[in-house]
């Protein structure tokens, strides 16, 4: 769990086994490289006036839901096509490595690729 205020944070979790990641951040810039071989990882992120960038490794499937106020949302829809109320990789349910991402954002930018 990471709870930060005004800061610039860069996390490289690509080689770690992370089951759950919680990020709460205020006026900040946050970049996270998600795990590449963790099996299943749940990510919950809440940001205020912030820039949040999540990088999903190429071999990892993702299910993404974003609830935003005045945020600019960018999701790589080629990898994660629109699905129901969010985005989802093809064959998400059967993927060996997958991440479930839930983002709540106020004012700022969210970039998931």
N, C-alpha and C positions, 0 to 999 in steps of 0.2 A: 504494500500500500504506500502510495506517494501522495502527500498532501503538501502543496507548495503555494506560495504567494507570487510576488513579483520576482521572476527569475527566468533564466534560460537553462533548460534542462535537456540533455541528450542521454537517452538510455539505449544501450545495445544489449538486448536480451536474446539475440539470435542463437547463441550457443547454449542457452540455459533451458532447463525444464521448468516451466512456469505454468501452474494450473490455473491461477487466478491473478489478475492484475487490476488494481483499483488506482485510478489517478484522479485527484481533485486539485484543480489549479485555478488561480485567479488571473491577474494581469501578467501573462507570461508567454514564453515560446517553448513548446515542448515537442521533441522529436523522439519517437520510439521505434526501434527495430524489433519486431516481434519474434518469438521463438520459431526456429526452423524445424525442429524435430521433437516437439513436446507432446505429441499426441493431440490432446484437446486443451485449449486455453480459453478462458473466459476473460474478456476485457471490459471493464466498466470505466468510462471516463466522463468527468464532469468539468466543464471549463467555463469561465466567465468571459472577460475581455481578453481572449487569448488566441494564439495560433497553435493548433494541434495537428501534428503530422504523424500518422501511423503507417509504417512500412510492413506489408505482409510479404514474407519470402515467397519466391516463385512456386515452391513445392507445397504451399500451404493453402487450403481452401478457406473461405471466409463467409460468414453470415454477418451482415452489417445493418444496424438500425441507428438512425440519427434523429434526435429531437432537437431542433434548433430554433432560436429566436431570430436574431438578425445576422446570423453567421452565413458566410459563404461556404458552401459544401462542395467539395470535389471528391468524387469516388471514381476509380478506374473502372468504368462500366464495361470495358472489354473483358476484364478478368472477373468482375463481379456484376453481372447484369441485374437490372431491376427485377425484384421478386417480391410480390405482396406489398408490404409496407417498408421495404428496404432494398437491400442488394444481397445476392447470394451466388457463390460459385456453383457452376454445374457439378453435380455429383457431390455436393457438400456432405450429405449424410454418410456417404461411404468412404470419404477421404481418410487416409491414415493420420494425416496431420491437418488440424483445422482449428480455427479461431472464431469465437462468437464475440462480436464487437457491439457494444451499446454505448452511444455517445449522447450526452446532453450538453448543449452549447448555448451560451448567451450571445454575446457580441464578439465576433472574431472570424477566424477561418479554420475549417476542418478539412484536412487533405488525407485521404486513405488510398494508398496504392500498393 
